[in-house]
Amino acid sequence: MSMMEKIWDRQGKREWREMENRRKQLPAMYDKAFKEMRSYMWTTGVVSKWADSKLIFEELLDILENAAADQRTLTEITGADVAKFCDELAFKSSDWKDRYRKRLNERIMAFEKEEREKW
């Protein structure tokens, strides 16, 4: 394992523990729901990379924490089709990824243009 893999591995473990600590603070019903939705997303391949799934799971935790604070039922926030809710949550995350990709490409092109103009 390279040094970078070790660093990322430690970082990922720390982030996982932080997420788990947040999950454990949820009331039992929301905790169970989070674990089931997370399992669904891992099993169906909706999320695969930790960087992507971390963002999705953090957003899901935010949603459930707010729902618990407002004493809203799970189906009030997810609708009757919980799997569809999970799919849409993951799809929304990939929209962000596409925006970041576009922004990165635009910035690199701008850097190149600046350098060409200097020549």
N, C-alpha and C positions, 0 to 999 in steps of 0.2 A: 504494500500500500504506500503510495507516495505521500509526501508531506501535505500536499493540498487535499488529498482524500482524507487524511487524518483530521485536518482542520475542519473541513466541511462535515465530516462525520461527527465530530464533537459538537459543532454548531447545530447540526440537524437534531442530535440527541437532546441538546439543551432546549431547542425550540419545541420538540415533541413533549418534553417534560413540562414546559410552561403551558402548552396547550392542554395537556392532561390535568394539570392543576386547575386551570380554568374550568374544565369540564366537570371536575369533581365538586366544584362549588355550586353547580346547578342543582335545583330540586330534582328528586329522583325521576320523575316523569320525563323531564327535559334531558337529563343525563342518559336515560335509556334511549330516548329518541335520537340523541346525537350519535350514540354508539351504533344504532341501527342504520342511520343515514350514512355514517362514515363507512360502515361495512358494505352497504349497498354500492357506494361510490368506488370503493376499492375493488369489490368483486366484479362489477360490471365494466370496469375499465374506464369509467367516466373521468377518473383522475389516475395518473400513473406516476408522475414525477413529484418529489417532495416539495419543490419550490412552488409548483402549481397547486398542489393539494393543500399546502400550508395556508395559502391565501383563501382558498375556498372554505377550509375548516375554520379559519379564524372568522370569516364572515358568517358562517353558520353559527358559531358560538355567540357572536354579537347578536344575531337574530334571536337565538334562544334565550340569551340573558335578558334582552329587552322584553321578550314575550313573558318570561317568568316574572319580571318586575311589574309588568302591566297586568299580570294574572290572565293572560290570554291562553286559550287552548291551543294545542299543537295544530289541529286542523284549521283553526282560524288563520294561522300564519302560512301553512303549507297548502291548504286546500285539501280536497278529498284524495287527490292523486299525489301522494308524497314522493313517489319515484319521479314523477314529472317535475316536481319542485326541485329535487336534487339535480336532475338533468339540466334544468334551466339555470340553476345556481352555478353549475360547472360551466355551462355554455357562456354565461355572462363573464366568467373569469377568463375564458379564452378570447373574448372580445377585447379585454384589457391587454392581453398578451399581444394580440394583433396590433393594437394601438402603439404599444411599446416597441414592437418590431418596426413599425412604420417610422416612428420617431427616431429610432436608432439609425435606420437607413438614411433618413433625411439629414441627420446630423453628420454622418460620415460623408455623404455627398457634399455637404456644405464645406466640411474641412478640406476635402479634395479640391473643390472649386477655389477656395482661398489660396491653397498652395499652388495651384496652376497659375493663378493670377499673379503670384509673386515672381514666377519664372519670367 
